[in-house]
Amino acid sequence: MIAKTRSKKIEMVHYQYSGNEHDVIAGIGLVNLRWHNLTTVGSIPIDYRIYDKDSDGKTKNTHFSEMLALAKKRGIIPEAVVMDAWYSSLDNLKSIRSHGWVWVTTLRKDRILTITNN
């Protein structure tokens, strides 16, 4: 989220939760996909989307899935897809697996898991 707490009226500014502020504030939603390499280059942005459901009808999870599909099409082969709990829905985890990738995330404490040997 790009905070816009001092703005009077800007398109795409909505009240939404900010992880930095740990509160709901006015801002522009941003979903980004980054390549991170611990040994050499650090973090490189490879895709981003403005989250504005009012204008495009897409959820953050839709943007996430579309960015992963485009990364796959571009030939990106990650060691793992790392994300926060917001993106750890079953549909997103299945999407990552469908690309042949593994994922690393945190899960909400009320999440029910079924462990399989696939």
ZIVENKA-V23827 format. One record per residue. N is the residue number from 1. RES is the residue in one small letter. PSI is psi in whole degrees, 0 to 359 (* if undefined). Layout:
N RES PSI
N RES PSI
This chain:
1 m 137
2 i 109
3 a 135
4 k 52
5 t 340
6 r 3
7 s 141
8 k 302
9 k 111
10 i 139
11 e 149
12 m 0
13 v 124
14 h 159
15 y 125
16 q 165
17 y 135
18 s 122
19 g 327
20 n 319
21 e 344
22 h 42
23 d 169
24 v 124
25 i 168
26 a 132
27 g 174
28 i 125
29 g 134
30 l 126
31 v 125
32 n 154
33 l 125
34 r 147
35 w 128
36 h 127
37 n 117
38 l 336
39 t 334
40 t 291
41 v 349
42 g 227
43 s 131
44 i 124
45 p 133
46 i 348
47 d 154
48 y 158
49 r 141
50 i 126
51 y 107
52 d 81
53 k 330
54 d 328
55 s 328
56 d 352
57 g 8
58 k 143
59 t 169
60 k 323
61 n 325
62 t 314
63 h 316
64 f 310
65 s 318
66 e 321
67 m 321
68 l 317
69 a 320
70 l 322
71 a 317
72 k 315
73 k 327
74 r 355
75 g 15
76 i 131
77 i 94
78 p 154
79 e 325
80 a 153
81 v 118
82 v 129
83 m 165
84 d 174
85 a 335
86 w 325
87 y 12
88 s 31
89 s 158
90 l 319
91 d 318
92 n 319
93 l 321
94 k 323
95 s 316
96 i 315
97 r 324
98 s 337
99 h 357
100 g 18
101 w 163
102 v 161
103 w 156
104 v 126
105 t 172
106 t 152
107 l 148
108 r 150
109 k 341
110 d 8
111 r 134
112 i 129
113 l 146
114 t 119
115 i 125
116 t 163
117 n 73
118 n *
